[in-house]
Amino acid sequence: MKYLAVAGRQPLISLAEIQALYDKHAKLVGKNLIIFHLENQKPEINRLGGAMKLGELFEGDYKELVKHLNELHPEGKITVGISDFSKQRNAGFAFQKSMEMKRSLGKMGRSVRVITSKEPEIPSATAHHNQLGEKPGCYEILVLDRKLYLSLGTQNITAYTERDQARPARDAKVGMLPPKLAQILINLCGPLPEGARILDPFCGTGVVLQEAAIMGYTPYGTDISERMIEYSKKNLSWLFNEKNSKRFKIKPELILKKDAILDKLAVGDATTFQWEGPIDAVAFESYLGAPMSKPPVDIKFKTEKARCREIVLGFLKNITPLIKSGTPIVMAIPAWLRETGKYARMNVLDEIQEMGYNFEKFQDLSQSDLLYFREGQIVTREIIVIRKR
């Protein structure tokens, strides 16, 4: 089956995420649209950190789609909206087609509510608020060059906000890893078996651990700071409580392992700690260095870069003998904005390769494309995806 993903503000990283998790031949078409194929399963919008919307190709025209919607939801009101992503898109076309669908459904005796927008596309927040593609009877049609995709849902911004801001232990001083990015890091590990044990050796307040648990994996974390381990324990306890475990659909078998998971969270230096038990994948954000409000002068840049390099390479040297061949490691490491307006990276690729790792290859992407940043951000993240040889 053919699918369309509407990427967020980091389309190249979203493309890598979809290639790693679903289809290695996925392609970017246009500025932020990704076409991919998947058999025997449907992609999940709530699984993808980089996609704002997902749609499944409908093999038919508007008339056939109207009949299909009528059969999908035979009783009650139908809510419908159209987002046009075609090259020659305009808001008038989307509005016109929406009203035509309303009239056609009306002739079938159906009550129809139309969601419209001043833009060719319905904003993601509007689609989410109206549960388009999520609630029975609520549909969004994504149009791309005369092909129709029936929405599978919109990114749940409400759930992300809750997972980020409602956690009991947060510390903005040590940096805040967005749950979306944590999802992306885990997904870049590729398909993993259910219940796979995922290590975050720089776990901080436990965002990667939290997202791993929501995905059905077993989280395992360490951090050099005792305070951060306490924060991770508090946040995972919050996630595993009765209300939130239902809210975020935590698997019962993980809830049963709650105490064992919390007991394994440990204080430890990632360059020397000896982790216990099997490790199926590693996903983390490393130490990003000192916070900065402007591009650093050369001396400070070189000092921070050397310190961060030492930590990352020290961790890899330490963990290499502890993991099996083929184990994925996905890391977000710092890059710094320079006065030239370009980002300077840590330049650790040669050393990583010499340690016995292969770099994951993504179609039509290079390592330079895997930079996760906001415009003007001083310290940002470079994502590196490797597997032990």
Order of alpha helices (4+ residues) and beta strands (2+ residues): beta-alpha-beta-beta-beta-alpha-beta-alpha-beta-alpha-beta-beta-alpha-alpha-beta-alpha-beta-alpha-alpha-alpha-alpha-beta-beta-alpha-beta-beta-alpha-beta-beta-beta
